[in-house]
Amino acid sequence: MRVLVTGTEGYLGCLLAPVLMKAGFDVTGVDTGYYKSGWLYNGLPQTPRTLAKDIRHLEQDDFNGIEAVVHMAELSNDPMGQLAPHITHEINHKATVRLAGLAKAAGVKRFVYMSSCSVYGVASSEDVTEESPVNPQTAYAECKTLVERDVKPLAAPGFSPTFMRNATAFGASPRQRFDLVLNNLAGLAWTTKRIAMVSDGSPWRPLVHGLDIAKAILCALKAPTDVIHNQTFNVGDTGQNYQVRDIATIVAKAFPGCETSFGQQGADNRSYRVSFAKINRDLPGFKCEWDAERGARQFRELFERIGLTREQFEQRGFTRLKELEHLIRTAQIDKNFFWKTGDPAAVA
Protein backbone atom coordinates (compact mmCIF):
# COMPACT_ATOMS: atom_id res chain seq x y z
CA MET A 1 0.00 0.00 0.00
CA ARG A 2 1.25 3.47 -0.92
CA VAL A 3 0.77 5.84 2.03
CA LEU A 4 1.23 9.60 2.25
CA VAL A 5 2.11 10.69 5.80
CA THR A 6 2.05 14.38 6.65
CA GLY A 7 4.36 15.53 9.44
CA THR A 8 7.07 12.87 8.97
CA GLU A 9 9.70 15.16 10.49
CA GLY A 10 7.68 15.75 13.65
CA TYR A 11 7.76 14.14 17.07
CA LEU A 12 5.29 11.38 16.21
CA GLY A 13 5.78 11.28 12.45
CA CYS A 14 9.43 10.29 12.64
CA LEU A 15 8.44 7.34 14.85
CA LEU A 16 5.56 6.32 12.59
CA ALA A 17 7.29 6.27 9.21
CA PRO A 18 9.85 3.54 10.06
CA VAL A 19 7.10 1.41 11.62
CA LEU A 20 5.06 1.58 8.41
CA MET A 21 8.08 0.98 6.19
CA LYS A 22 9.14 -2.06 8.22
CA ALA A 23 5.60 -3.42 7.77
CA GLY A 24 5.99 -3.17 3.99
CA PHE A 25 4.18 0.09 3.25
CA ASP A 26 5.53 2.42 0.56
CA VAL A 27 5.68 5.71 2.47
CA THR A 28 5.95 9.24 1.11
CA GLY A 29 6.31 12.01 3.66
CA VAL A 30 5.24 15.65 3.66
CA ASP A 31 6.65 18.20 6.09
CA THR A 32 7.11 21.95 6.00
CA GLY A 33 10.22 21.72 8.20
CA TYR A 34 9.46 24.02 11.13
CA TYR A 35 11.25 21.80 13.64
CA LYS A 36 14.43 20.72 11.87
CA SER A 37 16.54 22.08 14.74
CA GLY A 38 14.89 19.70 17.22
CA TRP A 39 17.08 16.61 16.76
CA LEU A 40 18.00 14.92 20.05
CA TYR A 41 19.62 11.63 19.05
CA ASN A 42 20.17 9.31 16.10
CA GLY A 43 17.58 6.57 16.28
CA LEU A 44 15.87 6.09 12.93
CA PRO A 45 16.55 2.87 11.00
CA GLN A 46 15.12 4.39 7.80
CA THR A 47 13.34 7.53 6.66
CA PRO A 48 10.93 8.05 3.77
CA ARG A 49 11.20 10.30 0.75
CA THR A 50 9.72 13.54 2.06
CA LEU A 51 8.23 16.49 0.19
CA ALA A 52 9.26 19.81 1.74
CA LYS A 53 5.82 21.35 1.43
CA ASP A 54 3.25 23.19 3.52
CA ILE A 55 0.02 21.18 3.65
CA ARG A 56 -1.78 24.32 2.47
CA HIS A 57 0.17 24.03 -0.79
CA LEU A 58 -0.69 20.40 -1.52
CA GLU A 59 -2.60 19.80 -4.75
CA GLN A 60 -4.55 16.86 -6.10
CA ASP A 61 -1.58 15.68 -8.17
CA ASP A 62 0.37 15.10 -4.93
CA PHE A 63 -2.06 12.26 -4.17
CA ASN A 64 -1.76 10.42 -7.48
CA GLY A 65 -1.24 6.72 -6.84
CA ILE A 66 -1.67 7.15 -3.08
CA GLU A 67 -3.98 4.60 -1.44
CA ALA A 68 -4.03 5.97 2.12
CA VAL A 69 -3.25 9.25 3.88
CA VAL A 70 -2.18 9.61 7.51
CA HIS A 71 -2.57 13.26 8.46
CA MET A 72 -0.48 14.37 11.43
CA ALA A 73 0.90 17.76 10.29
CA GLU A 74 -0.88 20.49 12.22
CA LEU A 75 0.17 23.18 14.67
CA SER A 76 0.64 21.21 17.87
CA ASN A 77 -0.67 21.86 21.37
CA ASP A 78 -2.65 24.50 23.22
CA PRO A 79 0.05 27.19 23.66
CA MET A 80 0.44 27.36 19.89
CA GLY A 81 -3.29 27.84 19.55
CA GLN A 82 -3.13 30.73 22.02
CA LEU A 83 -0.23 32.34 20.13
CA ALA A 84 -2.07 32.43 16.81
CA PRO A 85 -5.65 31.13 17.03
CA HIS A 86 -6.56 32.38 13.54
CA ILE A 87 -3.61 30.57 11.94
CA THR A 88 -4.39 27.48 14.01
CA HIS A 89 -7.86 27.46 12.46
CA GLU A 90 -6.47 28.06 8.97
CA ILE A 91 -4.04 25.13 9.20
CA ASN A 92 -5.62 22.70 11.63
CA HIS A 93 -9.21 23.06 10.45
CA LYS A 94 -9.59 24.56 7.00
CA ALA A 95 -6.42 23.14 5.43
CA THR A 96 -7.12 19.69 6.88
CA VAL A 97 -10.66 19.58 5.48
CA ARG A 98 -9.32 20.74 2.10
CA LEU A 99 -6.65 18.04 2.24
CA ALA A 100 -9.25 15.35 2.90
CA GLY A 101 -11.29 16.59 -0.06
CA LEU A 102 -8.26 16.48 -2.36
CA ALA A 103 -7.44 12.97 -1.20
CA LYS A 104 -10.98 11.77 -1.89
CA ALA A 105 -11.02 13.39 -5.33
CA ALA A 106 -7.70 11.70 -6.17
CA GLY A 107 -9.08 8.27 -5.35
CA VAL A 108 -7.41 7.77 -1.96
CA LYS A 109 -9.18 4.94 -0.14
CA ARG A 110 -8.33 5.67 3.51
CA PHE A 111 -7.80 8.90 5.44
CA VAL A 112 -6.48 8.47 8.98
CA TYR A 113 -6.71 11.69 10.97
CA MET A 114 -4.82 12.39 14.19
CA SER A 115 -7.39 13.88 16.53
CA SER A 116 -6.97 14.20 20.30
CA CYS A 117 -8.59 13.31 23.61
CA SER A 118 -8.28 17.02 24.39
CA VAL A 119 -11.65 17.40 22.63
CA TYR A 120 -13.23 16.20 25.91
CA GLY A 121 -11.83 19.24 27.78
CA VAL A 122 -13.64 19.19 31.12
CA ALA A 123 -15.49 15.95 31.70
CA SER A 124 -17.41 14.25 34.48
CA SER A 125 -15.84 11.79 36.88
CA GLU A 126 -16.90 8.92 34.61
CA ASP A 127 -14.61 7.67 31.84
CA VAL A 128 -15.62 9.40 28.60
CA THR A 129 -16.13 7.34 25.46
CA GLU A 130 -16.20 8.13 21.76
CA GLU A 131 -19.95 8.76 22.17
CA SER A 132 -19.54 11.30 24.99
CA PRO A 133 -20.17 15.01 24.28
CA VAL A 134 -17.06 16.95 23.35
CA ASN A 135 -16.16 20.04 25.33
CA PRO A 136 -13.08 21.68 23.76
CA GLN A 137 -11.45 24.38 25.87
CA THR A 138 -8.80 25.68 23.44
CA ALA A 139 -8.39 26.60 19.76
CA TYR A 140 -6.33 23.43 19.25
CA ALA A 141 -9.03 21.15 20.65
CA GLU A 142 -11.82 23.07 18.91
CA CYS A 143 -10.15 22.55 15.54
CA LYS A 144 -10.03 18.81 16.18
CA THR A 145 -13.79 18.74 16.74
CA LEU A 146 -14.42 20.86 13.64
CA VAL A 147 -12.33 18.56 11.44
CA GLU A 148 -14.21 15.52 12.70
CA ARG A 149 -17.51 17.30 12.03
CA ASP A 150 -16.57 18.37 8.51
CA VAL A 151 -14.70 15.29 7.28
CA LYS A 152 -17.22 12.67 8.46
CA PRO A 153 -19.73 13.68 5.73
CA LEU A 154 -17.05 12.96 3.09
CA ALA A 155 -17.21 9.26 3.91
CA ALA A 156 -18.46 7.21 0.99
CA PRO A 157 -17.89 3.85 -0.69
CA GLY A 158 -14.24 4.03 -1.69
CA PHE A 159 -13.29 6.73 0.86
CA SER A 160 -12.99 5.77 4.52
CA PRO A 161 -11.95 8.42 7.05
CA THR A 162 -10.87 7.26 10.53
CA PHE A 163 -10.46 9.60 13.49
CA MET A 164 -7.84 8.68 16.09
CA ARG A 165 -8.31 10.62 19.34
CA ASN A 166 -4.88 10.18 20.88
CA ALA A 167 -4.29 10.42 24.60
CA THR A 168 -1.48 12.79 25.64
CA ALA A 169 1.65 11.47 23.97
CA PHE A 170 4.88 10.64 25.77
CA GLY A 171 8.13 8.87 25.07
CA ALA A 172 11.50 9.35 23.42
CA SER A 173 11.76 10.42 19.79
CA PRO A 174 14.70 11.70 17.72
CA ARG A 175 12.51 14.74 17.04
CA GLN A 176 11.95 15.14 20.76
CA ARG A 177 9.32 17.31 22.40
CA PHE A 178 9.79 18.45 25.98
CA ASP A 179 6.51 20.39 26.09
CA LEU A 180 4.46 17.26 26.87
CA VAL A 181 3.79 16.46 30.50
CA LEU A 182 5.73 13.23 31.12
CA ASN A 183 8.55 14.25 28.76
CA ASN A 184 8.90 17.61 30.48
CA LEU A 185 8.94 16.12 33.97
CA ALA A 186 11.57 13.57 32.93
CA GLY A 187 13.78 16.34 31.56
CA LEU A 188 13.39 18.35 34.76
CA ALA A 189 14.15 15.30 36.91
CA TRP A 190 17.38 14.62 35.02
CA THR A 191 18.66 18.19 34.64
CA THR A 192 17.55 19.76 37.94
CA LYS A 193 16.95 16.78 40.25
CA ARG A 194 13.67 18.41 41.21
CA ILE A 195 10.07 18.40 40.03
CA ALA A 196 8.38 21.50 41.41
CA MET A 197 4.71 21.49 40.43
CA VAL A 198 3.02 24.90 40.42
CA SER A 199 -0.38 23.20 40.77
CA ASP A 200 -1.66 20.46 43.04
CA GLY A 201 -1.49 17.98 40.17
CA SER A 202 -5.10 16.85 40.62
CA PRO A 203 -6.32 16.97 36.97
CA TRP A 204 -6.64 13.68 35.12
CA ARG A 205 -4.84 12.97 31.85
CA PRO A 206 -4.71 9.80 29.78
CA LEU A 207 -1.24 8.99 28.39
CA VAL A 208 -0.07 6.98 25.38
CA HIS A 209 3.45 6.31 24.08
CA GLY A 210 4.34 7.56 20.61
CA LEU A 211 5.14 4.02 19.47
CA ASP A 212 1.71 2.84 20.61
CA ILE A 213 0.17 5.64 18.53
CA ALA A 214 2.20 4.35 15.57
CA LYS A 215 0.92 0.86 16.28
CA ALA A 216 -2.69 2.09 16.31
CA ILE A 217 -2.20 3.76 12.92
CA LEU A 218 -0.61 0.62 11.50
CA CYS A 219 -3.55 -1.45 12.74
CA ALA A 220 -6.03 1.04 11.23
CA LEU A 221 -4.33 0.83 7.84
CA LYS A 222 -4.36 -2.97 7.91
CA ALA A 223 -7.88 -3.44 9.32
CA PRO A 224 -10.87 -4.46 7.20
CA THR A 225 -12.65 -1.43 5.77
CA ASP A 226 -15.87 -2.04 7.68
CA VAL A 227 -13.95 -1.85 10.98
CA ILE A 228 -12.50 1.61 10.39
CA HIS A 229 -14.95 3.27 7.97
CA ASN A 230 -15.91 6.68 9.43
CA GLN A 231 -15.06 5.43 12.91
CA THR A 232 -13.64 7.34 15.88
CA PHE A 233 -11.21 5.61 18.25
CA ASN A 234 -9.77 6.86 21.52
CA VAL A 235 -6.13 5.76 21.31
CA GLY A 236 -4.62 4.48 24.54
CA ASP A 237 -5.39 2.16 27.44
CA THR A 238 -7.96 2.72 30.18
CA GLY A 239 -5.38 1.73 32.79
CA GLN A 240 -3.22 4.67 31.75
CA ASN A 241 -5.42 7.45 33.06
CA TYR A 242 -3.24 9.32 35.55
CA GLN A 243 -3.53 12.34 37.76
CA VAL A 244 -0.70 14.72 36.94
CA ARG A 245 0.75 14.34 40.45
CA ASP A 246 0.92 10.58 39.91
CA ILE A 247 2.88 11.13 36.69
CA ALA A 248 5.30 13.32 38.64
CA THR A 249 5.74 10.63 41.30
CA ILE A 250 6.32 7.93 38.68
CA VAL A 251 8.96 10.03 36.93
CA ALA A 252 10.70 10.92 40.19
CA LYS A 253 11.03 7.22 41.09
CA ALA A 254 12.81 6.58 37.80
CA PHE A 255 15.38 9.29 38.61
CA PRO A 256 16.93 8.54 42.03
CA GLY A 257 17.54 11.61 44.16
CA CYS A 258 14.83 13.66 42.47
CA GLU A 259 12.58 15.67 44.82
CA THR A 260 8.95 16.52 44.12
CA SER A 261 6.75 19.29 45.45
CA PHE A 262 3.23 20.47 44.67
CA GLY A 263 1.43 23.82 44.73
CA GLN A 264 -2.20 24.90 44.92
CA GLN A 265 -5.05 24.04 42.58
CA GLY A 266 -4.23 25.59 39.21
CA ALA A 267 -6.31 27.76 36.89
CA ASP A 268 -6.32 25.12 34.14
CA ASN A 269 -9.63 23.32 34.61
CA ARG A 270 -9.11 20.64 31.95
CA SER A 271 -9.50 17.21 33.45
CA TYR A 272 -10.80 14.03 31.87
CA ARG A 273 -10.60 10.27 32.24
CA VAL A 274 -11.01 8.31 29.02
CA SER A 275 -12.26 4.83 28.18
CA PHE A 276 -10.21 3.02 25.54
CA ALA A 277 -12.43 -0.05 25.48
CA LYS A 278 -13.50 0.42 21.85
CA ILE A 279 -10.06 0.42 20.23
CA ASN A 280 -8.90 -2.54 22.31
CA ARG A 281 -12.07 -4.44 21.43
CA ASP A 282 -12.63 -3.50 17.78
CA LEU A 283 -9.27 -2.70 16.15
CA PRO A 284 -7.51 -5.98 15.32
CA GLY A 285 -3.99 -6.26 16.72
CA PHE A 286 -4.02 -3.15 18.89
CA LYS A 287 -2.83 -3.22 22.47
CA CYS A 288 -0.57 -0.71 24.22
CA GLU A 289 2.91 -1.98 25.00
CA TRP A 290 4.03 1.04 27.06
CA ASP A 291 2.99 2.65 30.35
CA ALA A 292 4.28 5.69 32.25
CA GLU A 293 6.76 3.66 34.31
CA ARG A 294 8.38 2.15 31.24
CA GLY A 295 8.40 5.52 29.50
CA ALA A 296 10.15 7.18 32.46
CA ARG A 297 12.80 4.42 32.47
CA GLN A 298 13.26 4.89 28.72
CA PHE A 299 14.04 8.57 29.28
CA ARG A 300 16.50 7.86 32.07
CA GLU A 301 18.39 5.36 29.91
CA LEU A 302 18.38 7.78 26.96
CA PHE A 303 19.56 10.77 29.01
CA GLU A 304 22.37 8.69 30.50
CA ARG A 305 23.46 7.52 27.04
CA ILE A 306 23.47 10.92 25.36
CA GLY A 307 24.51 12.95 28.43
CA LEU A 308 21.57 15.34 28.21
CA THR A 309 22.46 18.78 29.56
CA ARG A 310 20.13 21.45 30.90
CA GLU A 311 21.10 23.63 27.95
CA GLN A 312 19.97 20.92 25.53
CA PHE A 313 16.75 20.32 27.46
CA GLU A 314 15.84 24.00 27.23
CA GLN A 315 16.70 24.41 23.53
CA ARG A 316 13.90 25.97 21.52
CA GLY A 317 13.78 23.10 19.01
CA PHE A 318 12.26 20.78 21.60
CA THR A 319 9.37 23.11 22.48
CA ARG A 320 6.86 23.93 19.77
CA LEU A 321 5.99 27.41 21.02
CA LYS A 322 9.63 28.49 21.45
CA GLU A 323 10.58 27.37 17.95
CA LEU A 324 7.65 29.05 16.20
CA GLU A 325 8.24 32.27 18.16
CA HIS A 326 11.88 32.16 17.04
CA LEU A 327 10.93 31.70 13.38
CA ILE A 328 8.52 34.64 13.62
CA ARG A 329 10.97 36.86 15.51
CA THR A 330 13.76 36.19 12.99
CA ALA A 331 11.37 36.77 10.06
CA GLN A 332 11.92 33.30 8.62
CA ILE A 333 8.15 32.76 8.44
CA ASP A 334 5.55 35.42 7.76
CA LYS A 335 2.40 36.33 9.68
CA ASN A 336 0.57 33.43 8.05
CA PHE A 337 3.33 30.96 8.99
CA PHE A 338 4.51 30.53 5.41
CA TRP A 339 8.26 30.33 4.84
CA LYS A 340 9.61 33.57 3.37
CA THR A 341 11.25 33.21 -0.02
CA GLY A 342 14.83 34.12 -0.79
CA ASP A 343 18.16 33.22 0.75
CA PRO A 344 18.46 34.83 4.22
CA ALA A 345 22.25 34.39 4.05
CA ALA A 346 22.58 36.24 0.77
CA VAL A 347 24.49 39.56 0.80
CA ALA A 348 22.80 42.40 -1.07
ChimeraX attribute file (.defattr): number of C-alpha atoms within 10 A of each C-alpha:
attribute: neighborCount
match mode: 1-to-1
recipient: residues
	/A:1	14
	/A:2	16
	/A:3	24
	/A:4	27
	/A:5	25
	/A:6	25
	/A:7	25
	/A:8	31
	/A:9	29
	/A:10	27
	/A:11	24
	/A:12	26
	/A:13	25
	/A:14	24
	/A:15	24
	/A:16	26
	/A:17	29
	/A:18	20
	/A:19	19
	/A:20	21
	/A:21	17
	/A:22	11
	/A:23	11
	/A:24	11
	/A:25	16
	/A:26	17
	/A:27	22
	/A:28	20
	/A:29	23
	/A:30	25
	/A:31	22
	/A:32	22
	/A:33	16
	/A:34	21
	/A:35	21
	/A:36	13
	/A:37	13
	/A:38	22
	/A:39	17
	/A:40	20
	/A:41	15
	/A:42	10
	/A:43	12
	/A:44	12
	/A:45	9
	/A:46	11
	/A:47	17
	/A:48	19
	/A:49	11
	/A:50	18
	/A:51	16
	/A:52	12
	/A:53	15
	/A:54	20
	/A:55	21
	/A:56	15
	/A:57	11
	/A:58	16
	/A:59	14
	/A:60	14
	/A:61	11
	/A:62	15
	/A:63	22
	/A:64	13
	/A:65	14
	/A:66	21
	/A:67	19
	/A:68	25
	/A:69	27
	/A:70	24
	/A:71	22
	/A:72	23
	/A:73	24
	/A:74	21
	/A:75	20
	/A:76	15
	/A:77	19
	/A:78	17
	/A:79	17
	/A:80	19
	/A:81	22
	/A:82	14
	/A:83	14
	/A:84	16
	/A:85	17
	/A:86	13
	/A:87	18
	/A:88	26
	/A:89	21
	/A:90	16
	/A:91	22
	/A:92	26
	/A:93	23
	/A:94	17
	/A:95	20
	/A:96	25
	/A:97	20
	/A:98	18
	/A:99	23
	/A:100	24
	/A:101	15
	/A:102	18
	/A:103	26
	/A:104	24
	/A:105	13
	/A:106	18
	/A:107	17
	/A:108	24
	/A:109	19
	/A:110	27
	/A:111	29
	/A:112	24
	/A:113	24
	/A:114	19
	/A:115	26
	/A:116	22
	/A:117	28
	/A:118	28
	/A:119	22
	/A:120	26
	/A:121	18
	/A:122	19
	/A:123	20
	/A:124	10
	/A:125	11
	/A:126	10
	/A:127	14
	/A:128	19
	/A:129	19
	/A:130	19
	/A:131	7
	/A:132	11
	/A:133	12
	/A:134	19
	/A:135	16
	/A:136	19
	/A:137	17
	/A:138	18
	/A:139	24
	/A:140	27
	/A:141	23
	/A:142	22
	/A:143	24
	/A:144	24
	/A:145	20
	/A:146	15
	/A:147	20
	/A:148	20
	/A:149	12
	/A:150	15
	/A:151	21
	/A:152	18
	/A:153	10
	/A:154	16
	/A:155	17
	/A:156	13
	/A:157	9
	/A:158	12
	/A:159	22
	/A:160	22
	/A:161	28
	/A:162	27
	/A:163	25
	/A:164	24
	/A:165	23
	/A:166	23
	/A:167	26
	/A:168	20
	/A:169	22
	/A:170	29
	/A:171	28
	/A:172	24
	/A:173	22
	/A:174	18
	/A:175	24
	/A:176	24
	/A:177	26
	/A:178	23
	/A:179	18
	/A:180	15
	/A:181	17
	/A:182	24
	/A:183	21
	/A:184	19
	/A:185	24
	/A:186	30
	/A:187	26
	/A:188	21
	/A:189	25
	/A:190	26
	/A:191	18
	/A:192	14
	/A:193	17
	/A:194	19
	/A:195	22
	/A:196	16
	/A:197	17
	/A:198	12
	/A:199	17
	/A:200	15
	/A:201	20
	/A:202	17
	/A:203	19
	/A:204	21
	/A:205	21
	/A:206	26
	/A:207	28
	/A:208	24
	/A:209	25
	/A:210	25
	/A:211	21
	/A:212	25
	/A:213	25
	/A:214	20
	/A:215	21
	/A:216	26
	/A:217	23
	/A:218	20
	/A:219	17
	/A:220	26
	/A:221	22
	/A:222	15
	/A:223	16
	/A:224	12
	/A:225	17
	/A:226	9
	/A:227	13
	/A:228	23
	/A:229	23
	/A:230	22
	/A:231	15
	/A:232	21
	/A:233	25
	/A:234	24
	/A:235	35
	/A:236	34
	/A:237	24
	/A:238	17
	/A:239	12
	/A:240	20
	/A:241	24
	/A:242	20
	/A:243	18
	/A:244	21
	/A:245	19
	/A:246	15
	/A:247	22
	/A:248	26
	/A:249	17
	/A:250	20
	/A:251	31
	/A:252	23
	/A:253	16
	/A:254	21
	/A:255	18
	/A:256	12
	/A:257	12
	/A:258	18
	/A:259	16
	/A:260	17
	/A:261	15
	/A:262	15
	/A:263	11
	/A:264	11
	/A:265	13
	/A:266	13
	/A:267	7
	/A:268	10
	/A:269	13
	/A:270	17
	/A:271	19
	/A:272	24
	/A:273	25
	/A:274	28
	/A:275	20
	/A:276	24
	/A:277	16
	/A:278	15
	/A:279	22
	/A:280	19
	/A:281	11
	/A:282	13
	/A:283	18
	/A:284	15
	/A:285	16
	/A:286	20
	/A:287	17
	/A:288	18
	/A:289	13
	/A:290	19
	/A:291	18
	/A:292	21
	/A:293	14
	/A:294	16
	/A:295	22
	/A:296	27
	/A:297	18
	/A:298	15
	/A:299	22
	/A:300	20
	/A:301	12
	/A:302	15
	/A:303	19
	/A:304	10
	/A:305	10
	/A:306	11
	/A:307	11
	/A:308	16
	/A:309	13
	/A:310	13
	/A:311	9
	/A:312	15
	/A:313	20
	/A:314	16
	/A:315	14
	/A:316	20
	/A:317	24
	/A:318	23
	/A:319	19
	/A:320	20
	/A:321	20
	/A:322	16
	/A:323	19
	/A:324	21
	/A:325	15
	/A:326	14
	/A:327	16
	/A:328	15
	/A:329	11
	/A:330	10
	/A:331	14
	/A:332	17
	/A:333	18
	/A:334	14
	/A:335	11
	/A:336	13
	/A:337	18
	/A:338	14
	/A:339	18
	/A:340	12
	/A:341	9
	/A:342	8
	/A:343	7
	/A:344	9
	/A:345	6
	/A:346	6
	/A:347	5
	/A:348	3
